[in-house]
Amino acid sequence: MPPRSTPTERQKRLGAELKRMRTEAGETTEFAARLLGIDRTRIANMEAGIRIITPERVRTLACNYDVRDDTYVDALVAMAESRPKDWWETYRGQLPAGLLDIAELEWHSTGIRTGAFLHVPGLLQTDGYVRAVCGAALPPLSPHEIELRVAMRMQRQQVLHRASPVTYTAYVHEAALRIEFGGVKVMRTQLEHLCDVGQQANVDIRVLPFASGAFPGAGQTICDIRGVVPQLDTIQLDTAHGPGFTHAPAQLDKYRSQLDWMESVSLDTSASRDFILALIAA
């Protein structure tokens, strides 16, 4: 098959795991190429996520790299399996690839933990709130681009409501609950939605009041997206130039520590709901 021009974050992650297995086994790309009977450059492309690798070849490499974690290998094989087009692919070419990568990672995750300081987390946003956030983008988005983002964000929320929903914990700073994106009416609807969705068994919303004081980090949204196995966890960060992704162990530890801090200073679930209801009533 021809190489991909723009691999997805999930495809790049599979390649990165293939490279990690090889380097931890102390093997070279020449060794891997001989195993598969292909050119060495194709191994490099597979490890970059540019070239497709079959599930059978993933198992061959894992076996010869002496990887004995069957659950981990099975997860990599699943990543290599061909799939019909998923729903987010309908937006490819219309929205930035990073937004599709977020949807794909969320869809395949086993749990999500997020911390937000200035915006309500995306999986908890109403359509009116999304329009207001997108309407404040620079450079300005066209009405069509805004509506595409609204439609996609609403579809992303399937992961919270499907037959096997993702376990979701959100730490939301009081600032995000008070900034009136879209005005008073839109924000009231958004706060009411938080109270409603927060009653689902798989959703836990925790508020960090202003009284919690100073906080670590840069104040951007942090999302810890858990994979099928811990080795496939990913941190997603919101930045001014689009979403960023990292799975380096040191970075995972750093951002998880920030989320742990947010948990330690947040109100419990019941008190958080009362806090939001008080804002609605104010």
Backbone as CSV, one residue per row, in Angstrom:
resi,resn,N_x,N_y,N_z,CA_x,CA_y,CA_z,C_x,C_y,C_z
1,MET,0.836,-1.191,0.000,0.000,0.000,0.000,0.875,1.246,0.000
2,PRO,0.390,2.339,-0.643,1.187,3.566,-0.673,1.254,4.199,0.719
3,PRO,2.302,4.975,0.998,2.411,5.619,2.309,1.345,6.685,2.500
4,ARG,1.012,6.942,3.765,0.059,8.007,4.082,0.782,9.343,4.012
5,SER,0.067,10.384,3.592,0.675,11.715,3.594,0.514,12.377,4.957
6,THR,-0.600,12.111,5.636,-0.857,12.722,6.947,-1.440,11.678,7.894
7,PRO,-0.596,10.914,8.576,-1.107,9.917,9.516,-1.838,10.572,10.678
8,THR,-2.818,9.868,11.226,-3.530,10.364,12.392,-2.669,10.192,13.641
9,GLU,-3.072,10.818,14.721,-2.343,10.690,15.978,-2.314,9.235,16.435
10,ARG,-3.407,8.517,16.227,-3.457,7.101,16.617,-2.505,6.276,15.770
11,GLN,-2.419,6.569,14.473,-1.494,5.848,13.591,-0.043,6.165,13.959
12,LYS,0.218,7.422,14.277,1.574,7.789,14.704,1.928,7.111,16.024
13,ARG,0.930,6.953,16.892,1.189,6.315,18.181,1.538,4.844,18.005
14,LEU,0.832,4.161,17.096,1.172,2.765,16.814,2.616,2.670,16.339
15,GLY,3.012,3.559,15.433,4.384,3.554,14.945,5.385,3.806,16.059
16,ALA,5.056,4.742,16.945,5.955,5.047,18.059,6.126,3.842,18.984
17,GLU,5.037,3.087,19.180,5.129,1.895,20.027,5.970,0.809,19.360
18,LEU,5.865,0.678,18.040,6.708,-0.288,17.320,8.191,0.069,17.494
19,LYS,8.476,1.367,17.403,9.867,1.805,17.574,10.339,1.572,19.005
20,ARG,9.457,1.857,19.968,9.834,1.664,21.371,10.139,0.198,21.656
21,MET,9.296,-0.707,21.136,9.548,-2.139,21.327,10.895,-2.540,20.744
22,ARG,11.181,-2.026,19.557,12.433,-2.389,18.882,13.650,-1.887,19.656
23,THR,13.605,-0.621,20.055,14.770,-0.047,20.737,14.973,-0.685,22.108
24,GLU,13.870,-1.003,22.814,14.006,-1.651,24.116,14.564,-3.064,23.971
25,ALA,14.319,-3.686,22.804,14.876,-5.020,22.544,16.324,-4.936,22.062
26,GLY,16.795,-3.705,21.804,18.169,-3.534,21.345,18.371,-3.948,19.900
27,GLU,17.311,-3.890,19.107,17.400,-4.312,17.714,17.438,-3.110,16.769
28,THR,17.873,-3.350,15.544,18.016,-2.305,14.533,16.876,-2.383,13.525
29,THR,16.751,-1.326,12.717,15.758,-1.357,11.644,16.116,-2.428,10.615
30,GLU,17.406,-2.712,10.446,17.823,-3.772,9.528,17.299,-5.126,10.006
31,PHE,17.367,-5.358,11.313,16.846,-6.611,11.879,15.349,-6.739,11.599
32,ALA,14.588,-5.663,11.862,13.140,-5.687,11.628,12.829,-5.888,10.151
33,ALA,13.606,-5.248,9.276,13.378,-5.377,7.836,13.608,-6.812,7.368
34,ARG,14.632,-7.455,7.894,14.889,-8.846,7.522,13.756,-9.759,7.985
35,LEU,13.227,-9.492,9.181,12.121,-10.293,9.697,10.914,-10.246,8.767
36,LEU,10.612,-9.048,8.271,9.411,-8.865,7.463,9.683,-9.005,5.970
37,GLY,10.953,-9.109,5.601,11.297,-9.250,4.196,11.022,-8.006,3.379
38,ILE,11.295,-6.845,3.984,11.052,-5.574,3.302,12.277,-4.685,3.433
39,ASP,12.243,-3.553,2.746,13.345,-2.597,2.789,13.378,-1.873,4.138
40,ARG,14.591,-1.537,4.588,14.751,-0.863,5.888,13.994,0.455,5.975
41,THR,13.902,1.192,4.857,13.211,2.484,4.880,11.724,2.310,5.185
42,ARG,11.167,1.168,4.814,9.754,0.935,5.108,9.531,0.732,6.602
43,ILE,10.521,0.174,7.291,10.416,0.056,8.750,10.370,1.440,9.380
44,ALA,11.256,2.322,8.923,11.265,3.692,9.451,9.925,4.370,9.198
45,ASN,9.345,4.136,8.027,8.052,4.739,7.706,6.926,4.141,8.551
46,MET,7.001,2.846,8.823,6.013,2.225,9.708,6.105,2.819,11.107
47,GLU,7.335,3.032,11.576,7.522,3.573,12.919,7.154,5.047,13.001
48,ALA,7.030,5.706,11.866,6.577,7.101,11.835,5.072,7.192,11.602
49,GLY,4.422,6.055,11.402,2.992,6.042,11.142,2.628,6.371,9.713
50,ILE,3.643,6.519,8.864,3.402,6.910,7.479,2.952,5.723,6.637
51,ARG,3.501,4.546,6.940,3.155,3.362,6.155,2.344,2.386,6.993
52,ILE,1.340,1.787,6.366,0.460,0.835,7.033,1.232,-0.432,7.387
53,ILE,0.919,-0.996,8.552,1.462,-2.294,8.951,0.291,-3.211,9.267
54,THR,0.382,-4.457,8.872,-0.708,-5.407,9.094,-0.655,-5.936,10.529
55,PRO,-1.800,-6.411,11.043,-1.805,-7.011,12.382,-0.826,-8.182,12.495
56,GLU,-0.711,-8.969,11.443,0.199,-10.118,11.471,1.642,-9.668,11.647
57,ARG,2.012,-8.598,10.978,3.379,-8.108,11.106,3.631,-7.500,12.485
58,VAL,2.609,-6.891,13.074,2.762,-6.390,14.447,3.093,-7.554,15.381
59,ARG,2.373,-8.673,15.235,2.628,-9.830,16.093,4.015,-10.425,15.838
60,THR,4.425,-10.440,14.569,5.753,-10.962,14.243,6.840,-10.138,14.919
61,LEU,6.721,-8.820,14.822,7.717,-7.949,15.446,7.703,-8.105,16.960
62,ALA,6.513,-8.092,17.556,6.416,-8.197,19.014,7.028,-9.505,19.504
63,CYS,6.776,-10.591,18.789,7.316,-11.898,19.176,8.837,-11.890,19.126
64,ASN,9.388,-11.335,18.050,10.847,-11.337,17.885,11.535,-10.268,18.725
65,TYR,10.765,-9.309,19.232,11.313,-8.347,20.188,11.157,-8.870,21.613
66,ASP,10.602,-10.074,21.737,10.412,-10.733,23.034,9.507,-9.921,23.963
67,VAL,8.430,-9.357,23.392,7.435,-8.629,24.183,6.441,-9.654,24.722
68,ARG,6.331,-9.752,26.032,5.541,-10.825,26.641,4.228,-10.339,27.251
69,ASP,3.935,-9.067,27.094,2.669,-8.521,27.604,1.604,-8.713,26.526
70,ASP,0.841,-9.800,26.636,-0.124,-10.145,25.597,-1.220,-9.089,25.445
71,THR,-1.640,-8.494,26.556,-2.698,-7.480,26.483,-2.224,-6.270,25.696
72,TYR,-1.001,-5.878,25.933,-0.400,-4.754,25.200,-0.280,-5.083,23.716
73,VAL,0.215,-6.263,23.396,0.358,-6.656,21.985,-1.005,-6.712,21.312
74,ASP,-2.004,-7.269,21.988,-3.351,-7.330,21.413,-3.886,-5.925,21.126
75,ALA,-3.581,-4.975,22.008,-4.032,-3.594,21.794,-3.370,-2.994,20.557
76,LEU,-2.081,-3.284,20.353,-1.389,-2.786,19.160,-1.950,-3.436,17.900
77,VAL,-2.245,-4.716,17.978,-2.839,-5.417,16.835,-4.176,-4.790,16.468
78,ALA,-4.982,-4.468,17.478,-6.271,-3.834,17.229,-6.099,-2.480,16.542
79,MET,-5.047,-1.756,16.899,-4.777,-0.465,16.271,-4.395,-0.627,14.804
80,ALA,-3.809,-1.775,14.468,-3.361,-2.015,13.090,-4.464,-2.568,12.195
81,GLU,-5.539,-3.058,12.800,-6.609,-3.667,12.003,-7.334,-2.624,11.163
82,SER,-7.682,-3.007,9.949,-8.438,-2.098,9.078,-9.851,-1.966,9.620
83,ARG,-10.412,-0.770,9.503,-11.738,-0.485,10.035,-12.549,0.267,8.991
84,PRO,-13.876,0.128,9.042,-14.699,0.990,8.192,-14.537,2.438,8.645
85,LYS,-14.904,3.377,7.812,-14.751,4.786,8.166,-15.549,5.109,9.426
86,ASP,-14.890,5.696,10.396,-15.571,6.121,11.613,-16.236,7.476,11.393
87,TRP,-17.135,7.857,12.308,-17.955,9.045,12.082,-17.133,10.314,11.906
88,TRP,-16.008,10.426,12.619,-15.220,11.659,12.530,-14.560,11.835,11.167
89,GLU,-14.429,10.754,10.409,-13.803,10.862,9.090,-14.647,11.692,8.120
90,THR,-15.941,11.856,8.409,-16.776,12.694,7.532,-16.356,14.152,7.585
91,TYR,-15.583,14.515,8.609,-15.126,15.901,8.752,-13.718,16.121,8.186
92,ARG,-13.066,15.050,7.738,-11.697,15.193,7.244,-11.684,16.087,6.001
93,GLY,-10.767,17.038,5.991,-10.701,17.996,4.896,-11.558,19.219,5.139
94,GLN,-12.435,19.144,6.156,-13.289,20.286,6.483,-12.885,20.949,7.793
95,LEU,-12.325,20.153,8.699,-11.875,20.649,9.992,-10.414,20.274,10.201
96,PRO,-9.688,21.004,11.059,-8.281,20.659,11.318,-8.127,19.210,11.788
97,ALA,-7.072,18.560,11.327,-6.851,17.149,11.645,-6.766,16.901,13.146
98,GLY,-6.236,17.872,13.903,-6.113,17.694,15.345,-7.447,17.476,16.036
99,LEU,-8.504,18.101,15.530,-9.832,17.917,16.118,-10.328,16.494,15.892
100,LEU,-10.010,15.939,14.727,-10.377,14.552,14.440,-9.574,13.594,15.318
101,ASP,-8.306,13.938,15.564,-7.466,13.104,16.421,-8.041,13.023,17.840
102,ILE,-8.538,14.152,18.357,-9.145,14.142,19.688,-10.326,13.186,19.718
103,ALA,-11.200,13.295,18.716,-12.389,12.442,18.667,-12.005,10.964,18.611
104,GLU,-10.971,10.640,17.823,-10.550,9.246,17.691,-9.981,8.714,18.998
105,LEU,-9.144,9.512,19.665,-8.569,9.076,20.933,-9.654,8.889,21.988
106,GLU,-10.604,9.819,22.050,-11.702,9.691,23.013,-12.517,8.424,22.753
107,TRP,-12.784,8.155,21.475,-13.635,7.018,21.110,-13.025,5.691,21.549
108,HIS,-11.708,5.587,21.482,-11.031,4.335,21.811,-10.530,4.290,23.252
109,SER,-10.813,5.312,24.030,-10.304,5.367,25.396,-11.148,4.516,26.344
110,THR,-10.570,4.197,27.480,-11.292,3.491,28.535,-11.673,4.426,29.672
111,GLY,-11.170,5.630,29.666,-11.486,6.610,30.692,-10.806,7.926,30.381
112,ILE,-11.412,9.028,30.806,-10.878,10.354,30.536,-10.945,11.174,31.819
113,ARG,-9.862,11.889,32.085,-9.818,12.828,33.213,-9.315,14.152,32.673
114,THR,-10.070,15.223,32.909,-9.706,16.508,32.322,-9.757,17.619,33.354
115,GLY,-8.927,18.632,33.145,-8.923,19.812,33.996,-9.044,21.050,33.135
116,ALA,-9.993,21.932,33.468,-10.254,23.121,32.641,-10.312,24.364,33.523
117,PHE,-9.678,25.438,33.055,-9.612,26.666,33.833,-10.471,27.793,33.258
118,LEU,-10.546,27.915,31.935,-11.232,29.059,31.327,-12.453,28.677,30.498
119,HIS,-12.550,27.405,30.102,-13.699,26.935,29.333,-14.303,25.704,30.004
120,VAL,-15.587,25.528,29.853,-16.204,24.253,30.206,-15.611,23.193,29.283
121,PRO,-15.249,22.001,29.785,-14.660,20.970,28.924,-15.559,20.630,27.731
122,GLY,-14.926,20.321,26.606,-15.642,20.110,25.350,-16.730,19.065,25.415
123,LEU,-16.495,17.957,26.122,-17.488,16.892,26.185,-18.694,17.258,27.042
124,LEU,-18.643,18.421,27.694,-19.752,18.869,28.542,-20.410,20.131,27.994
125,GLN,-20.001,20.608,26.836,-20.501,21.872,26.306,-21.836,21.713,25.591
126,THR,-22.695,22.739,25.693,-23.927,22.800,24.911,-23.616,23.399,23.546
127,ASP,-24.553,23.254,22.610,-24.297,23.790,21.274,-24.176,25.311,21.288
128,GLY,-24.971,25.986,22.124,-24.870,27.440,22.207,-23.534,27.893,22.757
129,TYR,-23.022,27.170,23.731,-21.719,27.501,24.313,-20.617,27.298,23.287
130,VAL,-20.680,26.193,22.536,-19.668,25.929,21.504,-19.664,27.072,20.482
131,ARG,-20.862,27.516,20.056,-20.938,28.621,19.081,-20.269,29.878,19.633
132,ALA,-20.490,30.148,20.904,-19.908,31.337,21.507,-18.392,31.250,21.575
133,VAL,-17.883,30.068,21.964,-16.429,29.877,22.036,-15.812,30.010,20.641
134,CYS,-16.397,29.339,19.654,-15.869,29.380,18.286,-16.023,30.775,17.683
135,GLY,-17.059,31.486,18.102,-17.260,32.842,17.589,-16.227,33.833,18.081
136,ALA,-15.493,33.448,19.127,-14.435,34.318,19.665,-13.060,33.959,19.111
137,ALA,-13.005,33.030,18.149,-11.712,32.587,17.611,-11.054,33.673,16.770
138,LEU,-9.731,33.673,16.792,-8.938,34.553,15.926,-7.924,33.697,15.182
139,PRO,-7.819,33.852,13.829,-8.680,34.705,13.006,-10.121,34.207,13.024
140,PRO,-11.070,35.089,12.736,-12.489,34.716,12.831,-12.837,33.541,11.923
141,LEU,-13.731,32.691,12.413,-14.235,31.570,11.632,-15.509,31.987,10.905
142,SER,-15.726,31.423,9.735,-16.960,31.691,9.001,-18.123,30.992,9.703
143,PRO,-19.368,31.430,9.459,-20.521,30.730,10.054,-20.525,29.238,9.729
144,HIS,-20.132,28.871,8.514,-20.085,27.454,8.131,-19.061,26.699,8.964
145,GLU,-17.883,27.282,9.156,-16.842,26.618,9.953,-17.293,26.459,11.403
146,ILE,-17.978,27.462,11.928,-18.469,27.380,13.302,-19.477,26.240,13.440
147,GLU,-20.399,26.143,12.496,-21.424,25.096,12.580,-20.826,23.705,12.433
148,LEU,-19.759,23.572,11.633,-19.072,22.284,11.548,-18.486,21.895,12.896
149,ARG,-17.885,22.847,13.579,-17.298,22.579,14.893,-18.374,22.245,15.920
150,VAL,-19.501,22.933,15.843,-20.609,22.625,16.754,-21.089,21.192,16.533
151,ALA,-21.314,20.836,15.266,-21.823,19.492,14.947,-20.857,18.415,15.409
152,MET,-19.562,18.631,15.171,-18.587,17.613,15.560,-18.498,17.491,17.082
153,ARG,-18.517,18.621,17.788,-18.395,18.536,19.244,-19.606,17.833,19.855
154,MET,-20.778,18.052,19.297,-21.953,17.350,19.789,-21.815,15.838,19.543
155,GLN,-21.262,15.464,18.393,-21.067,14.039,18.100,-20.010,13.418,18.997
156,ARG,-18.979,14.194,19.368,-17.961,13.669,20.279,-18.573,13.211,21.595
157,GLN,-19.657,13.847,21.997,-20.254,13.547,23.295,-20.939,12.189,23.344
158,GLN,-20.989,11.505,22.192,-21.510,10.129,22.172,-20.780,9.224,23.164
159,VAL,-19.504,9.495,23.382,-18.715,8.591,24.239,-19.246,8.555,25.669
160,LEU,-19.984,9.596,26.080,-20.531,9.641,27.433,-21.886,8.942,27.527
161,HIS,-22.510,8.692,26.383,-23.901,8.210,26.401,-24.107,6.892,25.665
162,ARG,-23.068,6.337,25.045,-23.228,5.104,24.275,-23.443,3.911,25.209
163,ALA,-23.661,2.725,24.622,-23.949,1.529,25.416,-22.850,1.225,26.438
164,SER,-21.590,1.408,26.045,-20.459,1.244,26.971,-19.775,2.597,27.115
165,PRO,-20.320,3.467,27.967,-19.808,4.831,28.032,-18.439,4.923,28.695
166,VAL,-17.705,5.950,28.298,-16.399,6.229,28.896,-16.605,6.808,30.298
167,THR,-15.770,6.388,31.238,-15.758,7.005,32.563,-15.071,8.368,32.451
168,TYR,-15.741,9.414,32.925,-15.268,10.779,32.670,-15.278,11.594,33.953
169,THR,-14.127,12.164,34.293,-14.000,13.053,35.447,-13.516,14.411,34.958
170,ALA,-14.227,15.470,35.350,-13.861,16.819,34.927,-13.660,17.708,36.148
171,TYR,-12.493,18.332,36.230,-12.212,19.328,37.253,-12.348,20.693,36.567
172,VAL,-13.313,21.487,37.022,-13.636,22.741,36.338,-13.445,23.903,37.301
173,HIS,-12.580,24.836,36.921,-12.319,26.001,37.766,-13.527,26.937,37.741
174,GLU,-13.734,27.621,38.856,-14.847,28.566,38.965,-14.825,29.603,37.852
175,ALA,-13.626,29.998,37.409,-13.536,30.990,36.330,-14.277,30.525,35.087
176,ALA,-14.148,29.231,34.767,-14.813,28.686,33.581,-16.328,28.706,33.733
177,LEU,-16.804,28.695,34.960,-18.249,28.698,35.207,-18.826,30.102,35.240
178,ARG,-17.971,31.107,35.342,-18.442,32.486,35.461,-18.237,33.318,34.188
179,ILE,-17.300,32.937,33.338,-17.102,33.691,32.091,-18.307,33.452,31.194
180,GLU,-19.002,34.494,30.822,-20.289,34.371,30.138,-20.122,34.276,28.620
181,PHE,-19.649,33.141,28.157,-19.599,32.905,26.719,-21.030,32.830,26.192
182,GLY,-21.348,33.716,25.253,-22.692,33.723,24.684,-23.707,34.517,25.472
183,GLY,-23.315,35.074,26.617,-24.242,35.864,27.410,-24.904,35.066,28.524
184,VAL,-25.746,35.751,29.284,-26.352,35.165,30.487,-27.203,33.936,30.154
185,LYS,-28.050,34.022,29.130,-28.965,32.929,28.814,-28.203,31.671,28.383
186,VAL,-27.213,31.832,27.499,-26.422,30.693,27.045,-25.685,30.066,28.222
187,MET,-25.139,30.906,29.091,-24.366,30.377,30.215,-25.264,29.673,31.219
188,ARG,-26.456,30.188,31.428,-27.381,29.519,32.334,-27.739,28.119,31.810
189,THR,-28.001,28.042,30.511,-28.290,26.734,29.907,-27.108,25.790,30.055
190,GLN,-25.908,26.343,29.909,-24.704,25.520,30.052,-24.562,24.996,31.474
191,LEU,-24.791,25.833,32.453,-24.683,25.399,33.845,-25.751,24.359,34.182
192,GLU,-26.953,24.539,33.657,-28.016,23.554,33.876,-27.640,22.212,33.247
193,HIS,-27.001,22.278,32.088,-26.562,21.043,31.426,-25.511,20.319,32.272
194,LEU,-24.611,21.062,32.893,-23.606,20.443,33.762,-24.282,19.695,34.909
195,CYS,-25.304,20.293,35.490,-26.009,19.627,36.579,-26.702,18.357,36.093
196,ASP,-27.249,18.405,34.887,-27.952,17.240,34.340,-26.983,16.099,34.027
197,VAL,-25.943,16.393,33.244,-25.031,15.326,32.821,-24.219,14.806,34.000
198,GLY,-24.019,15.656,35.000,-23.269,15.241,36.174,-23.965,14.183,37.007
199,GLN,-25.238,13.934,36.726,-25.970,12.899,37.449,-25.783,11.510,36.851
200,GLN,-25.130,11.447,35.676,-24.851,10.139,35.082,-23.802,9.410,35.924
201,ALA,-23.955,8.096,36.010,-23.049,7.298,36.848,-21.607,7.353,36.367
202,ASN,-21.394,7.574,35.063,-20.037,7.563,34.506,-19.391,8.942,34.476
203,VAL,-20.111,9.974,34.931,-19.604,11.348,34.861,-19.469,11.936,36.264
204,ASP,-18.300,12.503,36.543,-18.033,13.146,37.834,-17.512,14.549,37.563
205,ILE,-18.259,15.575,37.977,-17.865,16.966,37.759,-17.491,17.574,39.103
206,ARG,-16.269,18.096,39.184,-15.737,18.647,40.433,-15.313,20.088,40.205
207,VAL,-15.780,20.998,41.063,-15.500,22.430,40.915,-14.311,22.842,41.775
208,LEU,-13.429,23.669,41.173,-12.348,24.310,41.921,-12.759,25.766,42.145
209,PRO,-13.146,26.132,43.367,-13.546,27.521,43.613,-12.343,28.467,43.611
210,PHE,-12.621,29.744,43.415,-11.545,30.739,43.478,-10.750,30.609,44.770
211,ALA,-11.416,30.217,45.838,-10.757,30.111,47.145,-9.679,29.036,47.178
212,SER,-9.627,28.186,46.168,-8.566,27.167,46.139,-7.199,27.783,45.905
213,GLY,-7.177,29.051,45.468,-5.922,29.794,45.384,-5.112,29.545,44.132
214,ALA,-3.798,29.714,44.277,-2.888,29.579,43.138,-2.911,28.152,42.615
215,PHE,-2.583,28.015,41.326,-2.586,26.679,40.726,-1.334,26.481,39.883
216,PRO,-0.889,25.228,39.741,0.298,24.944,38.928,-0.034,24.954,37.450
217,GLY,0.988,25.060,36.624,0.796,24.965,35.177,0.451,26.288,34.526
218,ALA,0.135,26.217,33.224,-0.110,27.411,32.419,-1.581,27.766,32.308
219,GLY,-2.455,26.966,32.913,-3.878,27.271,32.867,-4.590,26.762,31.636
220,GLN,-3.889,25.970,30.803,-4.569,25.415,29.632,-5.315,24.146,30.026
221,THR,-6.269,23.760,29.193,-7.009,22.532,29.444,-6.088,21.328,29.288
222,ILE,-6.161,20.407,30.253,-5.370,19.183,30.257,-6.331,18.004,30.181
223,CYS,-6.054,17.060,29.334,-6.916,15.894,29.205,-6.072,14.623,29.224
224,ASP,-6.322,13.784,30.207,-5.623,12.499,30.333,-6.539,11.428,29.745
225,ILE,-6.179,10.935,28.569,-7.007,9.967,27.852,-6.378,8.592,28.007
226,ARG,-7.065,7.715,28.731,-6.504,6.402,29.037,-6.739,5.432,27.886
227,GLY,-5.703,4.688,27.538,-5.805,3.681,26.501,-6.287,2.355,27.063
228,VAL,-6.351,1.366,26.186,-6.764,0.023,26.596,-5.796,-0.543,27.630
229,VAL,-4.521,-0.171,27.499,-3.493,-0.526,28.480,-2.762,0.756,28.852
230,PRO,-2.175,0.823,30.051,-1.525,2.060,30.485,-0.444,2.562,29.534
231,GLN,0.228,1.649,28.829,1.292,2.068,27.909,0.764,2.931,26.764
232,LEU,-0.543,2.918,26.545,-1.123,3.660,25.424,-1.886,4.903,25.874
233,ASP,-1.647,5.352,27.113,-2.266,6.588,27.587,-1.688,7.791,26.840
234,THR,-2.497,8.848,26.733,-2.080,10.070,26.032,-2.545,11.291,26.811
235,ILE,-1.712,12.314,26.863,-2.117,13.622,27.382,-2.393,14.528,26.193
236,GLN,-3.582,15.146,26.193,-3.930,16.128,25.156,-4.024,17.500,25.811
237,LEU,-3.384,18.473,25.194,-3.356,19.839,25.714,-3.978,20.803,24.706
238,ASP,-4.757,21.758,25.213,-5.265,22.823,24.350,-4.219,23.927,24.264
239,THR,-3.915,24.364,23.059,-2.992,25.474,22.853,-3.598,26.450,21.862
240,ALA,-3.002,27.634,21.757,-3.517,28.652,20.845,-3.418,28.232,19.389
241,HIS,-2.514,27.313,19.076,-2.342,26.876,17.691,-2.953,25.499,17.433
242,GLY,-3.801,25.024,18.359,-4.460,23.747,18.157,-4.073,22.735,19.226
243,PRO,-4.677,21.543,19.188,-4.391,20.538,20.219,-2.986,19.975,20.098
244,GLY,-2.387,19.703,21.257,-1.097,19.038,21.303,-1.251,17.699,22.000
245,PHE,-0.375,16.758,21.664,-0.461,15.407,22.226,0.916,14.977,22.705
246,THR,0.958,14.288,23.846,2.219,13.750,24.329,1.956,12.446,25.068
247,HIS,2.918,11.529,24.954,2.829,10.283,25.714,4.173,9.928,26.337
248,ALA,5.097,10.898,26.354,6.383,10.667,27.019,6.136,10.474,28.514
249,PRO,6.747,9.476,29.131,6.481,9.182,30.547,6.636,10.385,31.474
250,ALA,7.671,11.198,31.264,7.876,12.358,32.135,6.742,13.351,32.000
251,GLN,6.246,13.543,30.767,5.139,14.464,30.546,3.833,13.906,31.115
252,LEU,3.615,12.608,30.961,2.433,11.990,31.572,2.434,12.222,33.078
253,ASP,3.580,12.012,33.704,3.679,12.197,35.151,3.410,13.642,35.541
254,LYS,3.962,14.585,34.776,3.811,16.007,35.110,2.347,16.432,35.062
255,TYR,1.679,16.101,33.961,0.302,16.570,33.806,-0.661,15.794,34.697
256,ARG,-0.366,14.543,34.962,-1.197,13.805,35.910,-1.059,14.383,37.314
257,SER,0.132,14.875,37.631,0.326,15.515,38.936,-0.535,16.772,39.041
258,GLN,-0.649,17.505,37.937,-1.517,18.694,37.945,-2.979,18.292,38.156
259,LEU,-3.410,17.220,37.495,-4.786,16.757,37.669,-5.007,16.239,39.091
260,ASP,-3.989,15.588,39.655,-4.091,15.130,41.048,-4.252,16.324,41.980
261,TRP,-3.499,17.394,41.700,-3.632,18.607,42.511,-5.047,19.157,42.405
262,MET,-5.595,19.195,41.195,-6.954,19.710,41.003,-7.962,18.874,41.784
263,GLU,-7.753,17.570,41.804,-8.651,16.715,42.584,-8.553,17.028,44.072
264,SER,-7.335,17.275,44.535,-7.120,17.481,45.972,-7.744,18.768,46.481
265,VAL,-7.904,19.786,45.621,-8.444,21.073,46.074,-9.866,21.314,45.583
266,SER,-10.423,20.385,44.825,-11.774,20.580,44.300,-12.820,20.196,45.340
267,LEU,-14.027,20.731,45.168,-15.160,20.335,45.985,-15.570,18.917,45.601
268,ASP,-16.185,18.196,46.517,-16.644,16.864,46.152,-17.828,16.970,45.193
269,THR,-18.294,15.833,44.695,-19.312,15.835,43.649,-20.591,16.550,44.085
270,SER,-21.066,16.247,45.275,-22.303,16.842,45.770,-22.147,18.342,45.983
271,ALA,-21.038,18.746,46.609,-20.806,20.168,46.853,-20.608,20.921,45.541
272,SER,-20.021,20.263,44.563,-19.829,20.896,43.252,-21.176,21.165,42.585
273,ARG,-22.077,20.212,42.666,-23.413,20.401,42.105,-24.121,21.557,42.802
274,ASP,-24.031,21.609,44.118,-24.646,22.707,44.867,-24.043,24.045,44.456
275,PHE,-22.735,24.053,44.219,-22.043,25.279,43.811,-22.598,25.769,42.470
276,ILE,-22.757,24.860,41.525,-23.262,25.227,40.202,-24.718,25.682,40.289
277,LEU,-25.521,25.000,41.102,-26.930,25.401,41.275,-27.022,26.803,41.874
278,ALA,-26.094,27.130,42.774,-26.092,28.465,43.370,-25.769,29.524,42.322
279,LEU,-24.865,29.205,41.389,-24.561,30.140,40.308,-25.775,30.349,39.400
280,ILE,-26.520,29.276,39.158,-27.727,29.389,38.330,-28.763,30.284,39.004
281,ALA,-28.886,30.137,40.314,-29.898,30.880,41.061,-29.528,32.339,41.311
282,ALA,-28.229,32.652,41.175,-27.763,34.008,41.496,-28.329,35.060,40.530
